[in-house]
Amino acid sequence: MNERNLASPTSSQEVLEKAAVVLRFSQVGFSYGSLAVLADVHFHIHEGEFIAMVGPNGSGKTTLLKLILGLEQPSGGTVELFGQNPRYARNQIGYVPQHVTYDPTFPITVGEVVRMGMVRSTSFRKKPKDDPQTLRALAQVELSDLVDRPYSALSGGQRRRVLVARALVANPRMLILDEPTANMDSESETRLFATLGELKKKTTILIVTHDMSMVSSLTDRVFCIGGHHLSGTSAHTVVQHVLEPADAPEDLYGGKVLRVLHQVELSADMCENPQKGALDD
């Protein structure tokens, strides 16, 4: 196999390279007691990038998210979020978790769920119909007409999009989505990625997923966690892979996709054009 087209970044990618770094991991290690989970994790994300973090279940994705959100501290190395310790900057993140438990008998409306994303704001006291931030966030996920609908009356895909609106309502600098398409129907998935497409370049976006083979064509760079075991330990690190256009059913992935070339590793600190670097047989 011969390497081809590991070319210099495109002009749009050069713009990203010049953008401020919003998240930086520097030689980060983490252990739960004697169990090493992460080792020598080194990567950064620029403002406005759309990043996919992929890895199998049990690879350390949840631990990595806890480090980004300041819920855990590294046992070695440093994590910087907007130039600070994440515990002081995490209020600038809009986070959509993979699992949300709720009591379906609790009488809460869609608008009230969205306003939970503004608990530190005086806007939280306003009624949904009088709150432009709530309506704007719901408009972004195409659910404005459901503002007064009981949250329990929604489909699984609609509830997921409401949680995205909750994450967006406070205008976060960075949006993190953990397994965003879990239990989503194809229509909701398509609508979600349409929303993310509108947000791209305006907000830094990080999607965490166990789908190792394909990522949205919106993706600028892909990082893989767990694909590389460091010698002599059970810990995982993070590597960057090359992407190439893929011919795959759009209804299965919410739109056009890119294939992850796991056989091609780049430095996790490189900003390569995602559609360059494919391999010829």
N, C-alpha and C positions, 0 to 999 in steps of 0.2 A: 504494500500500500504506500502510495506516495502522497506526501503532504502538499496541498495546494491552497493558494489564496489566503494564507495567513498574512493578509495585507494590512496596511495602515488603516486606522479607523476612518469611517466616513465623517463628513463635516458635522452631522448631527451627533455622532459619538464623540467628536472632539469637543463639542459644546458640553456634553456630560462630563468629560474628563476635567474641564475647567470649572465645573460647578463645585460648590462647597461639599465637603465630606460630612454627611449627617450621622453616619454610624461607622465606627472603626473598632475591629477586634485586633489586638496586637498580642500574638503568642499566648493566647488564652488557654488555660487548662481548667478543668473542673472535675471534682470527684465527690461522690457521696460516700463519705467515710473512706474505706480502702478501695472502693470500686471507682476506677478511673473511667469517666464518661467522655470527656473532651480533652484533646491535647494539641498544642501548637496550632490553635485556630487563628488564622490571620487573613482578614479580608476587610474591605471597606465598601460603603455604598455612597454614591453621590446624590445630591439633591436632585429630584426629578426623575431618578431612575425607576424602572419597573423591574424588580428582581424576583426570580423564583428560587426558593430554597427547597430542594428535593431530597428525599431520603426515605428508606424503609422504616416501618414501625420499629421502635426500639433503638433507633440510631442516634438519638440525642436531640431531635428537633425541639421537643418540649423544653428541655434544659436550655437550649440556645435561646428560645423565646423568653424564658425566665431571666436570663442574663440581660437580654435587650431591655426588658421591662424593669430591671432593677430589683426583681423579686429574689434573685440569688446573686452572690458575689463570686467572682472567679477565684480559684485557688492559686492561680498564677496568671501573669499577664494583665492586660487592662482592656476594659470596654468603655468606649466613649460614645455618648449619644448627644448630638448637637454640642460637642466639645465639653460635656459634663459627665459626671457619674450618672448612669441611667436613672437612679432613684430620684434625682433632682430634675430630670428632664422628661420623665415618662408622661407627664400631663400634656405633652405636645404630640403624643401618639394616639391615633384612633385604632382601637383593637377590636377585632371580631374573632371571638374564640370559636373553637371547633364544636364544643358542646355547651349548651345553655339549658339548665333545668328551670322549670317554672311550674307553678300551680295553675292548671287550666281553669280552676274555679275562681281564681283571683280576678276581680273585675278591673282590668287595666286595658286601656285603649292603645292603639298603635301610636298615636301622638304622644301619649305619656311614656311609652317605652323609649321613643326617640329622645324625648327631653331628659331622660336619665343621663344622656351624654353631656348634659350641661349642668351637672349637679353643683359645680363651683360658680355658676353664673346666675345673676339675678333673673335672667330670662327663664330659669327653671320654674319660677313662680307664675308665669303667664299661662293662660289657657292655650292649648294647641292651635285653635283657630285664630288666635291673636298673635301668634309667635311666628314671624317670618323665617327664623332660622329653622324651625321644625318643618315648615312647609317647603323650604328650599331643599333640605336634606331628603325629604320624601320625594320631591320632584326629581332629584338626582337618581333615585332608584325606581322612578315611575310608579309611585304608590300614593300620590297626593290625595287621591279620592278615597283612600282608606283611613284617613287621619283619625276618624271617630269610631272606626270598626274595632270590636274587641280583638285583642291580640290572639286569643285562643281560637278565634274563628278563621284564622288564616291557614293557608296551606304551608307545608314545610318550606317550600321555596320562597314564599312571600315572607314568612317569619325571618328567614335568613337575610333577605334584602332589607327588612326593617332594622335588623341588627347592624347592617352596613350603614344605614341612615343614622342610627344612633352613634356610630363611630365617626360619622362625617359632620354631625351637627355643630361641633365646636371648632370646625375648620382646622383639623390637625395638620401639622407639617409632614407627618408620616402616617401611612395607613398600613396596618399589618392584618392579614387575613389568614387564619389557621384553617386549612382544609375548607376553603370557602364554598366548594361545590358539593360537599358531602350531603347526601340525601336530597339533592336538587333535581327537579325535572329539567328536561332539555330547554324548555322555554325560559324558565327562571335563570338557568345558567347563561343562556345567550343574553338575556337582559342584564345580568350582573356584569358580564365582560364588556357589554356596551357602555355601562356606567363607568367601569374602570378605564375604558378607552377615552372617555371624556375627561377623566381625572389625570390621565397620564401627562407628565411634564409639569402639571400644576401641583401635584402632591407626590412625594416619594412613596412608592408602593412595594411592599414585600409580601409575597404569597408563599405560604409554607404548605407543601403537599407531599404525599407519599407516592404520587404518580411519577415514576422515574423515567418514563420514556418520552412523554410529550408535555409541552408547556404552551401557553397561549402565545400567539404571534405578537402580542403586545410586549413580550419579555425582551429586555435589553441584555441581561446577563443571567446565567443560571449557575447556582452553586449547589454542590452535592455534599451532603453530610452523611458519613457512614460508609461511603464508598471506598474509603482508604483506611485500613487499620495500620497504626504505627507499630513498628516492630517491637515485640516483647511486651505489649500492653493490650488491654481490651478497649482502649480509648479510640475515639474517632476524631478525624479532623475534617476540614472543609476544603474542597477543591473546586475550581471553576472548569466547566466544560464548554465545548463549542456547540453551537446550535446550527441547524440547517432546516430549510423549508421542508415540510412533510405533507404528503398527500393522504389526508385522513378525513373521515366523516366529520363534518363540522357540527352536526347535531349531537355528537358524542362529547365534544369538547367546548361547546359554547362559541364556536367560531374557528377561524384558521389557526393552525398550530405550527410549532417548530419541534423538530426531533432533537433530543439530547444525545450527543455523540459521546458516550461514556469512555470510548477508547482514546479520546483526545483531551488531555488535561492542559489547562493554562494556569499560570500563576493566579491565585485568587485576588491579587491586587492589580491584575491587568484589566483594562477596559477595551475589550475587543469587539469589533462589529459582529453581532450575533449571527449574521447570515454569511459570514466568511469562515474559512477554516475547515470546510468539509473535506472529506478524504475521497480520493479516487481509488478504486480497486486496482 
